[in-house]
Amino acid sequence: MASQGEPQVLELGVHAQVFEICAAPIWLYDSTFSVNVWGNQAALELFGVDEEAFKAPQLEQLGQFTPEQLRLWKKLNAQVHQDVEVEKKEVNVTVASGEPVPGFMKLDKPKLVLKASYKPIRLRSGPDRERDLTLIQVTAQVAPTVEDNQLRLVEMCNNHPMFQFLFDESGKLLAANKRALCNMREHLGSCENYNLQNYLAIGECDGSLGPDEMYKEAMEAIFVLDQPCHRFPQLRWSKRHPGKYRWVLYEMWPSIDPVSQQKAVLVCEQNISQVKALEEQIKKQNQRLEAQLEEALAQRDPVHKPAIDIDTPADKTLKLLDKLMRGHEVSAREAIELRDAIIQAGDLRQPVNFNEQLMKNSQTVLDSEVSQSLIQLLSSRRPAKIKEEEEEGDEQQGAGPAHAEQDLRHIYARSNVTQDSVKALIAMHKNLPDEVLDVLAKVDDWQFDAFKLNEVSGGRPLSLLSYALLKRCEVTDKFQMDDHRLVKFLMRIEDGYPNNPYHNRIHAADVLQSLHVLVVRGGLIGHGYCDEVSLTSCYLSAIIHDFEHKGVNNDYLIRVSDGLAVLYNDRSPMENHHLAASFQLMNSDEYNFLRKMPNKLRETLRKQIIEMVLATDMKQHFAIHSMFQAKMQLNGSVPSGGNGSGGKTMRTSPHTTNQDGHKVIDEDQRSLVLQVALKCADLGHLASPRIVHKKWVQYLEEEFFRQGDREKQNGLTVSPLMDREKNGITKSQVGFFDIVALPLFQSFAQAFQEATPMLDAVKDNYAMWREEAAMYTSATTQRSSK
């Protein structure tokens, strides 16, 4: 016996006779040379060869195998060598005839299955002559008969719970298992010729196809289209339990009739009633879980809900469709409410009964003047109070505002851009003073003080910041912008901003910085919405977006029949003027810094700038906001919460990819994203530090008071919150945040989570105004009680 860890030593002269009397095949195999060294008589009989053929190299016998089988044999041989002859392990294997296995020759007996063991052995053929080999011993062999297997298969098939049929190409039944045949007889009665079409006719369709159409579609799929499998469900009535139904699933595979060798179809019928019931149970459970998740998310991170319903009919329609697509049930009440909203709406992109909702809330949540101010800002319909008072004023005073345009003429500051001033700004950019560098170092921060920039830049906040950002992003080099003309254009645009309290060059610089942060840090570049052309469009849109602003709103221009209102047919007169006047400058040779830009890119640039600046007209707010949500939601970028009153769950990627694997952005979606980004930037001071934000509101209030002064001078009804003898817009901030600002910033942050810091800053200022409103209400109540 060998010691532990060593193989048993075998001497053929001593042990061969013992092995010869064994009935089990035993032989020695050398994996190094791939040859059988010796075998007993039972081994030779197993393979049907003599001793010489038995000891022939096995590689010579492998020509009958495929390259894949040959590769497998070599792999197994290496494994036998390592495991048995090197590591001295015992290995048990199962071998079937026709399989390439090291040590085994070709087995002539079909369907023969052998179980064998591979053991390490050390063969001693003389003094000091030993080598490690493998001892192979067949431990069992099985040769099952076809008849035995067939009996077992028939028993399995007959007792299988699934009904199984074999039909020929005409639909005639060829065979069926026992359970299937009993079911067919139960429904169709006893007859000689059953067929698939009659069998399908006893069920009902799922609403899409009738039984006959199901049959035709199935037979075409199998015998004409050669589909590997065809499936369809059917609702079947129960013969045993009248009035009850069950769902069954048919699965059909192409087959061959083993008797006629003609085409056939194997049909399996499975009862899926329990599966359907489980699906319904899971569906309801999923709905409950979704509701619980939304509730938990709302408690963890409350979503702002406006005081009124600002969902447009388009929003409501998308929400209902989204609910259906998620498998939720839609009640008749919800459908009727949507129908009524569409019927009542004058514009599917405007909230239903917006004016009426605001005026109704003026009796509870909002002050009457605040409500009328929001109507004037956001609605195309003029507040009822102003309409009534103007009708009375017209009767008493006649055409009062005919001369009202005079005080708006020649308000634009004369430009003092000279060659020296242009050179000075370029030189200053190359060697910025420390105080300017300190301010510009914060240009990427979510909160910025444009007033400080105005101080350190010597009254040139817009041109200095614009030039610095354009140079920093390298679009000046990319599009070969003429440096001198660019700076001259920027300074001329800056000089075109009048010294209004609010709509001035400082506001333009503030909007530019806010848009810059949204683009660079808010995810627009990261998600592929802003390439070099779009980035240039963003900067230029912010720069010109209030160029030559008259210090009054569009409603005033329309009421006094200002030349811009007449020119642009009362459609966004101020925004159209900002664009037209800026492009007139840009197209002149003196300011044409883009003359080397290719025409196609220039057309794209102009289109994007026009769309972005026109979007700053607050009359378009709900239409753009609603379209933004719909577009982002349908492309999977925004949750189904609509205007911010819904869930938080983000969907999958909104983009398709091209052949290079890069994201392809839909141009309409890109345009909407850029428009909403500029809208957010135009209200960027809402995210400023509290002290800076309040400063901006005070300046805007003063500008509104000045419009109110003009309206008084021209015999017009003073617009809501513009009478300096009453409370101003500081009184309306909670309402503005509630209905406009928070839903807007919330939607943008839901689509671009990187912009969340801006939303958080807006919420902080909203909290400040709510605190002040609560203090004002408390003080008013105390005075009233006295």
QUIKAPE-V558538 format. One record per helix or strand. SS is the DSSP state (helix for helix, strand for strand). FROM is the first residue (numbers start at 1). TO is the last residue. If there is no record, write none. Layout:
<<SS | FROM | TO> <SS | FROM | TO>>
//
This chain:
<<strand | 8 | 10> <helix | 12 | 20> <strand | 26 | 30> <strand | 35 | 39> <helix | 41 | 47> <helix | 51 | 54> <helix | 58 | 64> <helix | 67 | 86> <strand | 91 | 96> <strand | 113 | 126> <strand | 129 | 142> <helix | 146 | 158> <strand | 163 | 168> <strand | 172 | 176> <helix | 178 | 188> <strand | 195 | 195> <helix | 196 | 201> <strand | 203 | 204> <helix | 211 | 223> <strand | 230 | 237> <strand | 245 | 256> <strand | 263 | 271> <helix | 273 | 300> <strand | 312 | 312> <helix | 313 | 325> <helix | 332 | 344> <strand | 351 | 351> <helix | 354 | 361> <helix | 368 | 378> <helix | 384 | 397> <helix | 400 | 408> <helix | 419 | 430> <helix | 434 | 440> <helix | 450 | 456> <helix | 461 | 472> <helix | 475 | 478> <helix | 483 | 495> <helix | 505 | 521> <helix | 532 | 544> <helix | 554 | 559> <helix | 563 | 567> <helix | 573 | 587> <helix | 599 | 614> <helix | 618 | 634> <strand | 656 | 657> <strand | 663 | 664> <helix | 667 | 682> <helix | 684 | 687> <helix | 690 | 713> <helix | 729 | 731> <helix | 733 | 751> <helix | 753 | 785>>
//
